Amino acid sequence: MTRVVDLPTGTRPWLTAGTAASALAFGWAAFVLPWRSEAPLGLVLWALCALHACTALTATCWPRRLGRPLQLLALASLVAAPVFLFAVSATSIEMIRMYGPLGWALTAALAAIAWLLLLGTVPVGVFGLYVTRSHGRS
């Protein structure tokens, strides 16, 4: 059964553009992030890239079937946010331990990156769950 989502008026173009831009940003981040087997953060970024791209494609081509992709994207975004925070926090602690005062400056830069990652995940997650839970019931 297809989940029908009734988006608020004028939301679909913004959702399409936002998820497409986020797909590009997460894809770029996953591509440039060095791979480490003990911290497969790149896999989380690739998964978010794919989910954002699928949601943008669905919003463009099949807007009546947007429920499931948007709900999956919302849940994945809300799960990815603490993963990103943990990764940035662990890296910051290691930087401070290794580099002392310079580590604090690097931690400030990592905090800015964490802020951008949270801006790309939490609002999408909250909006997606709000729309699919309250407006999408049929």
C-alpha positions in Angstrom: 0.0 0.0 0.0 1.3 3.4 -0.9 1.6 6.0 1.8 0.1 9.3 0.5 1.6 12.4 2.1 -0.2 15.7 1.9 2.6 18.3 2.0 1.8 21.9 3.1 1.2 24.2 0.2 4.4 25.3 -1.6 6.6 22.9 0.2 7.3 20.4 -2.5 9.7 22.6 -4.6 11.7 23.5 -1.5 11.8 19.9 -0.4 13.0 18.8 -3.8 15.7 21.5 -4.0 16.8 21.0 -0.4 17.1 17.2 -0.6 18.9 17.4 -4.0 21.4 19.9 -2.6 21.8 17.8 0.6 22.4 14.7 -1.5 25.2 16.6 -3.3 26.7 17.9 -0.1 26.6 14.5 1.7 28.0 12.7 -1.4 30.9 15.2 -1.6 31.6 14.8 2.1 31.6 11.0 1.8 33.9 11.2 -1.2 36.5 13.4 0.4 36.4 11.8 3.8 39.4 9.5 4.3 38.3 5.9 4.9 39.1 4.4 8.3 37.9 0.9 9.1 37.4 1.7 12.8 35.2 4.7 12.0 33.1 4.0 8.8 31.6 7.5 8.8 31.7 7.6 5.1 29.1 4.8 4.9 26.7 7.0 7.0 27.3 9.9 4.6 26.8 7.7 1.5 23.6 6.4 3.0 22.3 9.9 3.7 23.3 10.9 0.1 21.4 8.1 -1.4 18.3 8.7 0.8 18.3 12.4 0.0 18.6 11.7 -3.7 15.8 9.1 -3.7 13.6 11.6 -1.8 14.3 14.4 -4.3 13.6 12.0 -7.2 10.4 10.8 -5.7 9.3 14.4 -4.9 9.9 15.4 -8.5 8.5 12.4 -10.4 6.0 10.7 -8.0 4.9 13.3 -5.4 1.9 11.2 -4.3 4.3 8.4 -3.2 6.6 10.6 -1.1 5.5 9.1 2.2 7.9 6.1 2.5 11.1 7.8 1.2 10.5 10.9 3.3 9.9 8.8 6.4 13.0 6.7 5.8 15.1 9.9 5.2 13.7 11.4 8.4 14.5 8.4 10.6 18.0 8.0 9.0 18.7 11.7 9.6 17.7 11.5 13.2 19.9 8.4 13.7 22.8 9.9 11.9 22.9 13.1 14.0 24.1 11.4 17.3 26.6 9.4 15.2 28.1 12.6 13.8 28.2 14.2 17.3 29.9 11.1 18.7 32.5 11.1 15.9 33.2 14.8 16.2 33.4 14.6 20.0 35.8 11.6 20.0 38.0 13.3 17.4 38.0 16.5 19.4 39.1 14.7 22.5 41.9 13.0 20.6 43.0 16.3 19.1 43.2 18.0 22.5 45.1 15.0 23.9 47.6 15.0 21.0 48.1 18.6 20.3 47.3 20.5 23.5 46.5 24.2 22.8 46.4 23.7 19.1 43.9 20.9 19.7 41.4 23.4 21.1 41.6 25.4 17.9 41.1 22.3 15.9 38.1 21.4 18.1 36.5 24.8 17.3 36.8 24.0 13.6 35.3 20.5 14.2 32.5 22.2 16.2 31.7 24.3 13.1 31.6 21.1 11.0 29.4 19.4 13.6 27.0 22.4 13.4 26.7 22.1 9.7 26.1 18.3 9.9 23.4 18.9 12.5 21.8 21.5 10.2 21.7 19.0 7.4 20.2 16.2 9.5 18.0 17.3 12.4 15.6 19.7 10.6 15.1 17.2 7.8 14.3 14.5 10.4 11.9 16.6 12.4 10.1 17.9 9.3 9.9 14.5 7.7 8.4 12.9 10.7 6.0 15.8 11.3 4.7 15.6 7.7 4.5 11.8 7.5 2.9 11.4 11.0 0.4 14.3 11.1 -0.4 15.0 7.5 0.2 11.7 5.9 -2.5 9.6 7.5 -5.0 8.1 5.1 
